Amino acid sequence: MTVASPAFQESFAAALLDAERPVPAAVSSHTARAPQKRFAVYRNNVIVGLVEALRAQFPATERIVGEEFFAAMARVYVVTEPPRSPILMNHGNGFPGF
């Protein structure tokens, strides 16, 4: 197994949070020549997972603003403030100020 270069890791992470960015060139799929659909599913799962983590941390906020608004607000937060730690429970420390 080879370790991906820091440049690849950076482009991969950026593409996960920005649907306008192309799939990084080094990403491939064993079932298709173009892995765009699979990457789109992965991208969506990452964002939904981060939104759900915020939902679990801030249930009172969700009750106050409503599920739909919370989901939209959390999605914007996730894209503009991606996790900076591998510990998911640390993600969202800046959400109250957001």
C-alpha angles and dihedrals in degrees: 000000000000125000115239116243118256089247091055092046090051094049091045093052092046092050091051091061099037119057089193091066118088123245107271110264094238092059112101139173128218091216102046142029091230116043096195096118094048092047090049090055091048091047091052092048092052093050094044090049092052091047090050090051089055090046090055092049097045109036093146091054090052091051091051098047099029132246097276096049092043092052092050093045093046091050091054090047093050092052096044097038108034119185114282095189132055087229104092095201088065091059110099100036088127095043096097091058092044 
